[in-house]
Every structure is written in C-alpha cells, then in structure tokens.
C-alpha cells in the first residue's frame, strides 16, 4: 500500500514540476500536519551547517526543484528526508503564481460579519464572488482558471502573478475565508493527500484549464493593503527600547505575520528564539505580546493553529533562547 501511495505521489510531483515549476516535499499524508514542509527541512536558526546546508543554509524555497529526475529520486526509497512518501509543496512565487485559497467555514458558528451573512455568503468562494460584484467586476469562478478542490472542500484558484508586482501571502485580507499565497508561500499541489480516521482525501484538479492572469481588482487590493507587520510596535514602550531592538521586533513580527500555514509553528518558534536573545534589552513579556499580536491572523487562516499552540510556541522559543544565552 505504501508503495502504491509513494508511486502516486511521485507521479503527481513530477507532473506538478513539469506544469508549474519547482516543487519540494511536504510531510506524509498520514502525518498530523500533512501540509507542512518535510521534517528534514529546517529554519535557518536551527541549521547546523551540515548535509545539504554545508555551504550555507537552504530552506524549502531554495531546495525546490523542477528537475524531474531529482523529483523522482526525492519521492522514492532513496529520499534523504525519509521514506519518500511526501505530499507536494508548490512554491507560488517561484512559479510565478498567486493562488487564491477560498476556504469553507470551520463550523456552524463561523460566519462573516455584518451584511455578508444577511446576503447569504457562506464560504470563501461566496465571499470572493460578492466582493467582485461589489466593485462591478466579473466574479472569479472555478473553471475560469486552473482550479483545485482541497480535501476540506475549499477551492484553490491559480492565477499568474502580475509583472512588476511582488505579492506575498495574506490571511483574510481580501475577505472572510479568503487567503492568498504568493512570494514566500506555497500550496499543496494536486495529488497531495490528507489521511485521517475518516479516510483519505486528495487535492483534486477541478478544472484543468489554462491559468489566467490575476484579475486587476484583486491585484489592486493586495498591492494597496497595509503591510502585515507589527501594528502593535508603537504600542510598545519604544522610547525605552533602542532602535536596533525595535527594528528586530518589527522584522521578526513581519516574518511571523507573513508565514504560510505550513510554517506557522516553526516560524513563530524561531522568531521567539531570536527575540529572546535580546533580553534584557527586550523584556520577555514585551516579546511575547508582540509575537502574539503578529500571529493573530493564524487563527483565521484555515490552518490548525490554536491560541494555546501559539502561546506554547512563543514560550518554548523564549525559553530555548534563555537556555542558550545562559550557557
């Protein structure tokens, strides 16, 4: 059975590399967080400079490849990252893509605010349609561009990144239950699977049609939005912190806010470690508060993050930094 799954994923990974460009391995379908990067792919602050990082740290975006021979090896018994049973990560920015991720509500009480509920908006796709109609544009529909149905019932709409604009990732910036993935982000490519007690569900191609350019109205909304950095930075006692510390806090919080769903935990942990090393110049409580604010979007991003997990990752990172500093 494992061999059959490995073969299916290898075929899907090869197809994705041929069609879209570089891919990299995610965790196995049976893993708890099957959409996250494979276990061997680590953050720069955890890099020991050995193995494939012996000449410098390489992250998932650096290791992604469109070489079909390398892809076939990685999704085989010869993979250095494990058994070769991996889901497929597709780096959106590297592939020139902006993927609009329209999610389903998390439960019966998960509804958009205000008039959108009254107007019958019940999913991210409904929300996108309503937003397009509000500005007098043709609603983006599944089937107009390359479309993938996710295991949770959501929809990935693939678009070409507009030239001259570098769009990153957003969580609900466009609207309720709408995320986007661009530079610094990835999606699970078609053929990836999620296996749990209810069975195995796949990322399935719903419309195998040419990829369209990103609609101009979406480009404008994403390009004009405020940068998701630490809006709480001015709320810190910045007059009591030197400029280096403030810059470090803002930089780490920006990295946390823009992390894609598969990298939330590790990004938050490493950011907490980085800020923890600034003690006593930066009080741990201030660092914790800043990172908690930066990670607030995780709770509405369609991933599995919870308030407790966010708190634990921050505390673990701060504690790890304290232990290392005291050595």
N, C-alpha and C positions, 0 to 999 in steps of 0.2 A: 504493500500500500504506500509506504514511504517513497519507494522508487517511482511509483506512478505519479505521486504528487510532485516529487522533485522534477520529473520529466516534464510535467505540465507547466510548472513554474519556469523551468529553463526555456521552454518554447515561448512562453509569454514574455519573458525577459528579453529574449533575442528579438522577438517581434517588436517590442517597445523600443529597443535600441535602434533597429532598422528604421522605424517610422518616426520616432520623436527625437532621438539623440541619446546622450549619456544616461545611464541608469546605475543604481547602486543597490546593494542588498539590504532589505529590511529584515525584521525578525520572522521567525517561522509562523505559519498560520495558527498553530496551537498556542503560541506564546500569549501571555496576558495582554501585552501591548504589541499586537502584531503589526501595527503601523509605524513602529519606531525603528530607527536605524539598527542594524545587526549589532550584537553585543560587542564585537571587536572594534567597532567604530567609536572612538572616544573623543572627548573635548580636548582642546589644546592644553588646558591647565592640568590635565591628567596624563599628558603624553610623557613617556619616559625616554623617547628618542631612539627606540629600538624597532626592529622589524621594518615594516614599510615606512615608518617615520624616522629612520636612521639619518636621513639627510634634512629633516625638518618635518614638523607636524603636518599631517594630511587628514583633513576631515572628510565627511561624506561627499561634499561638493567637489573636493579635489580628487577623490578616488572614483567618482562616477566615470563610466566609460561607455563609448558607443562601439567599441571593438567587439564584434560578435564572438570572436574566438575567446577573448578574455571573459566575456559574459558567460559563455557556455562553461568555461572552467569554474567560474565562481559559483554557478548554480549546478555543481556536480559534487561527487565524492572528494574531489581534490581541493575544494574550497578551504582556505586558511581560516575562515571565520566560523567554521562549524560544519554541519552535515551537508551543506549545500541546499537545504530546504529553506528557501528565503522568499518572502514576498518581494515585490519590485518597487523600488523608490524611483520616482521620476523628478529630477530637479527642474523646476519650472523655468527659472530664469536662464539657466544654461541652455535649455531647449528653445528659448525664445517664446515661452508660453506664459499666459496669465490664465489660471484656472479659477473659475467662479464656482465655489462649493456651496450648493444650496441644500441645507440640512432639513431634516424633519424635526418636529418638536420632540422634546425629551419626555413629555408626559402630558396628561390632560390639563394640567395647570400651567403648562408652558405656552404662553400666548403673547403676541405682540401688544405693545401698549396702545392705548387710545383708540383712534378711529380705525386702525388697521384691523383690529378684531371685529369691529362692527361691520367692516366692509368684506369680511369673510376670508381674510388672509390666514391660512392655516399651515403654511410651510415656507421654507426659504424661497422656493420657486414661485409661490404665490406672491411673496414679498417683492421679488425681483420684477415680476410682471406688473405689480401695482406701481412700483417706482418708475418703470419705463412709461407707463400710461400717464403718470402724474406730470412728466416733463414732455409729453407729446411724442414719445418715441415708440417704435415697434418693439413689443416685448421680446426679449431673447427666449426662444423656445427650444426644448430638447428636439433634436433633429435638424435644426438650422445649422448647427456646427457640430463637430465631433463631440459626442455625449457618452458619458459613462454613468451607469447606475451603481451606487455604492451598496454595500451589504446592509446598511441601516435604512435603505430606501431613499437616500438622498440622491442628488444629481451633481455630477461634475461637468461643467460646460467649458470646453477647451477653446481658447482664443489665442491669436497671435499677439505678442507684445508689441505695442506701437513703437515705431522707431523714434529715437531721441528722448524716450521717457523710460526711466528705470523704476518700475513699480515693484514694491515689496509685498509683504503679507499684511492682511487685515483680518480682524475678528469682529464681525458685526458692524464694521464701519459703514458699509453700504446700507445695511438694514438688518432687521431681525432674522437670525438664522442664515445669514449670508457671510461667508468668509471668502477671502481670495488668497491665492498662492502665486507668488512671482519670484523675484530675486531673493535668495536666502530661504526659500521654501520648497516643498516638494509635495507630491500626492502619491498615493499608492496607484500604480499603473494597472490597466486592465489585466485580468488574470490573477491578480493577488487575491488572497482568501483570508477569511476570518473563521476560525473553528472554535466552537464552544459547546456547551451542553445541549444547545438547540440544533446543532448540526453545523454544516459548512456552507458559508455564503461567499459569493465572489463579487469582485468588481467587474461588472459585465458591460461590454460595449452595447449601448442602446441605439446609437446612430453612427454608423461607420461612414461618415461623410467628410468632405474637406473641412479643415479648420479655418474659421473666419477670423477676420481682424476684430480686435476688441471694439465693441461699439463706442463711439466717441463720447457719449454721455457718461458711460462708466469710466472711461479714461479721465474725463474732467473731474469726476467725483473723487477718484482715487488720487489723482495728481494734486488736487487742491486741498485734500484733507490735512489737518494738522498732523505733524509727525508724532507718532506714538512714543514719545519719550516720557520721562518722568514729569508729569504735570504737577506732582507734589513737591518737586525740588524747591520751589520758592517757599513752600510751607515749612521746610526745614529751617533751622536757625543758620542760614547761610552766612550771616555775619560772624558766626562763631566758628565756621569752618573755612580752611584756606581754599583757594581757587582750585588747587590740584585735587583735593578731596571731592569738592562739588562736581568737578568735571568727571571724576571717576564714577561717582554715583550716577550721574546722568548717563554716562556711557553704558554702564552695566544695566541700568534700568531700560534703556532703549533696546539693548540686546534681548533682554527678557521679554519686553512687550512685543517684539517682532519675531520671536521664536515660533517655528511651525509646530503644530500639535505633537508630532513625534519627538520633538526635542525639548518639550517644556520642562520636564523634571531635571534633566542634566543641565540645561541652560540656567535654571534657577539655582541649582546646587553650586555650579561653578561661579556664578555671579556672587552668591553669598560668600563663597570662599574668598573671592577677590576683595570684596568689601570688608570682610572680616579681618583681613591682613592690615587694614588701615587703622585698626584700633591701636592706641586710644584716641587718635585724631578723629576717628569716626565712631561714635558710640554704637554698640551692637543694636540697641533699641532703635536708633535712627535708621541704621541699615535695614533692619527687619521691616520697619514701617514703609520705607521707600520701595523695597522689593515687593512687598505685599500689594502696594498700590500698582506697581508696574505689571504684576501678574493677574490683576483683577479680570482682564479680558479672557483669561484661560477658562473661567467658569462659564463663559457663554460662547465657547469656540467649538463646541461639538466634540471635544475630546473627553477623556475620563477623569480629568483633574477635579479635585475637591478642595474645599477650604483647608481641610485637615492635611492633605498631601502637600499643598503649597506651603503651609506653615512648617511641616516636617522637613521639607527640602531646604527651606531657608535656615532653619535651626541647625540642621545637620551640616550645612556648608559653613555657617558661622562657627560651629563647634570644631569642625575639621581645621579651619584656619587658625583657631586659638591653639589647638594642639600642636600644629606645625610651627607656629610662631614661638611657642614656649620651649621648643627643642634647642 
